[in-house]
Amino acid sequence: MQQNPTNSDAGLAQLLLTIVELVRQLMEAQVIRRIEAGNLGEAEIDRAAGSMRQLEAQVLQLCGVFGIDPAELNIDLGEIGSLLPKSGYYPGETSENASILELLDRLLDTGIVVDGDVDVGLADINLIHLRLRLLLTATNLSRDSQ
């Protein structure tokens, strides 16, 4: 089946595929960390590797459908850096210009708590109040079994 996506469809597809690729690489980093820590058995490693290969193949297939070069699945965030590393990333390695992927991987590895209040308003009228309490960490297998 031949598809001819419009420019706006391709732009949205590229954004969504970039986010999927970010999550895929983040999951891959967590799998590597668990393998190195000895927290995954052979069957789990095989399942994870198979799933990662399938997801990567699906991303590449969708890139083909929308005419997107897979090398372009990244977002340059200016001074903040890029969403994905420009060259390969291995968990635990440090780089001079860390990408958002690397920062998220480190945060998941060590954990972070965000606590705060946000008021959203218009014309000096508070319309929405958000109380945020966020814990971001990788699932710890030994902690899960307790």
C-alpha positions as CSV (number, residue, x, y, z in Angstrom):
1,M,0.0,0.0,0.0
2,Q,1.5,3.3,-1.1
3,Q,0.7,6.4,1.0
4,N,1.5,10.0,0.3
5,P,1.4,11.8,3.7
6,T,1.0,15.6,3.7
7,N,3.8,17.8,5.1
8,S,1.9,18.3,8.3
9,D,1.3,14.6,8.7
10,A,5.0,13.9,8.2
11,G,6.0,16.7,10.7
12,L,3.7,15.2,13.3
13,A,4.8,11.7,12.5
14,Q,8.5,12.8,12.9
15,L,7.7,14.3,16.3
16,L,5.8,11.3,17.5
17,L,8.5,8.9,16.2
18,T,11.2,11.0,17.9
19,I,9.4,10.6,21.2
20,V,8.9,6.9,20.7
21,E,12.6,6.6,19.9
22,L,13.5,8.5,23.1
23,V,11.4,6.1,25.1
24,R,12.8,3.1,23.2
25,Q,16.4,4.2,23.9
26,L,15.6,4.9,27.5
27,M,14.1,1.4,28.0
28,E,17.2,0.0,26.3
29,A,19.4,1.8,28.7
30,Q,17.4,0.4,31.7
31,V,17.7,-3.1,30.2
32,I,21.5,-2.7,29.9
33,R,21.7,-1.5,33.5
34,R,19.7,-4.5,34.8
35,I,21.8,-6.9,32.8
36,E,25.0,-5.5,34.2
37,A,23.6,-5.6,37.7
38,G,22.6,-9.2,37.2
39,N,18.9,-8.5,37.8
40,L,17.6,-10.2,34.6
41,G,17.6,-13.9,33.8
42,E,18.3,-15.3,30.4
43,A,14.6,-15.6,29.4
44,E,14.0,-12.0,30.4
45,I,17.0,-10.8,28.5
46,D,15.8,-12.7,25.4
47,R,12.3,-11.3,25.7
48,A,13.6,-7.7,26.2
49,A,16.0,-8.0,23.3
50,G,13.3,-9.4,21.0
51,S,10.9,-6.6,22.0
52,M,13.5,-3.9,21.5
53,R,14.3,-5.3,18.0
54,Q,10.6,-5.3,17.1
55,L,10.1,-1.8,18.3
56,E,13.1,-0.6,16.4
57,A,11.9,-2.3,13.2
58,Q,8.5,-0.7,13.6
59,V,10.0,2.7,14.0
60,L,12.1,2.2,10.9
61,Q,9.1,0.9,9.0
62,L,7.0,4.0,10.0
63,C,9.9,6.2,9.0
64,G,9.7,4.6,5.5
65,V,6.0,5.2,5.3
66,F,6.4,8.9,6.1
67,G,9.6,9.4,4.1
68,I,11.6,10.3,7.2
69,D,15.3,9.6,7.5
70,P,15.8,7.7,10.8
71,A,18.9,9.8,11.5
72,E,16.6,12.9,11.7
73,L,14.7,11.5,14.7
74,N,16.1,14.0,17.1
75,I,15.3,17.5,18.3
76,D,17.9,20.2,18.9
77,L,16.9,22.1,22.0
78,G,19.5,24.8,21.6
79,E,21.5,25.5,24.7
80,I,19.9,22.6,26.5
81,G,21.3,20.2,24.0
82,S,19.6,17.5,21.9
83,L,16.9,15.1,22.8
84,L,18.9,12.1,21.7
85,P,22.7,11.7,21.7
86,K,24.3,12.6,18.4
87,S,26.5,9.5,18.7
88,G,25.8,6.3,20.6
89,Y,25.0,6.2,24.3
90,Y,25.9,3.6,26.8
91,P,24.4,3.8,30.3
92,G,26.8,5.0,33.0
93,E,29.2,6.7,30.5
94,T,29.5,10.4,30.8
95,S,29.7,12.8,27.9
96,E,30.7,16.4,27.5
97,N,27.3,17.4,26.1
98,A,24.7,15.2,27.7
99,S,21.4,14.7,25.8
100,I,18.0,14.7,27.4
101,L,18.1,10.9,27.0
102,E,21.3,10.7,29.1
103,L,19.9,13.0,31.8
104,L,16.6,11.0,32.0
105,D,18.6,7.8,32.3
106,R,20.7,9.2,35.1
107,L,17.6,10.5,36.9
108,L,15.9,7.1,36.6
109,D,19.0,5.4,37.9
110,T,19.3,7.6,41.0
111,G,15.7,8.8,41.4
112,I,14.3,12.3,41.8
113,V,11.4,13.8,43.7
114,V,9.6,17.0,42.5
115,D,7.2,18.6,44.8
116,G,5.5,21.9,44.1
117,D,2.4,24.0,43.3
118,V,1.5,25.6,40.0
119,D,-1.2,28.2,39.5
120,V,-2.4,28.8,35.9
121,G,-4.5,31.9,35.3
122,L,-5.5,34.5,32.9
123,A,-5.9,38.3,33.5
124,D,-4.7,38.0,37.1
125,I,-7.4,35.3,37.8
126,N,-6.2,32.0,39.0
127,L,-8.1,29.4,37.1
128,I,-6.2,26.1,37.8
129,H,-4.2,25.1,40.8
130,L,-2.0,22.0,40.5
131,R,-0.3,20.4,43.4
132,L,2.5,18.2,42.0
133,R,4.3,15.4,43.7
134,L,6.3,13.3,41.3
135,L,8.7,10.5,42.0
136,L,10.7,9.4,39.0
137,T,12.9,6.3,39.4
138,A,13.5,3.0,37.7
139,T,11.7,0.1,39.1
140,N,14.1,-1.7,41.5
141,L,13.6,-5.5,41.3
142,S,14.7,-6.1,44.9
143,R,12.4,-3.3,46.1
144,D,9.4,-4.7,44.1
145,S,9.7,-8.1,45.8
146,Q,9.3,-6.6,49.3
